[in-house]
Amino acid sequence: MAHPEKPFRVLLRVETRPGMAADFERTWREVGTAVTSDPANLGQWLMRSSEEEHVYYIISDWTDEPGFRAFEHSEQHVKHRERLHPFRSGGSMATMRAVYHLPKAETAQA
């Protein structure tokens, strides 16, 4: 059973080729709606490393692992990976499940 408060999270580390950051970002935005329109997807973020030049992180949350795996192996996703491949020089993927979530505490009004 899916637990939106404890999503299945995917963290991709993407190393881009020098001089291709703008093209990578543009293409990621173009193919990103296919990810977020998948019923099992809860949203995603593209983040640029503040410590490593040419490194990005993609974080996506999913209702559950089977939903993510179904999308990961879909023809649509394979086509999108092919579009992003020319901009990449390396990377890795980690998957995880939320154990706890502590929302921001409300501050007391004086």
Secondary structure, DSSP 4 states (H G I P E B T S, - for coil): ---TTS-EEEEEEEEEPTT-HHHHHHHHHHHHHHHHTSTTEEEEEEEE-SSSTTEEEEEEEES-HHHHHHHHTSHHHHHHHHHHGGGEEEEEEEEEE-----PPPPPPP-
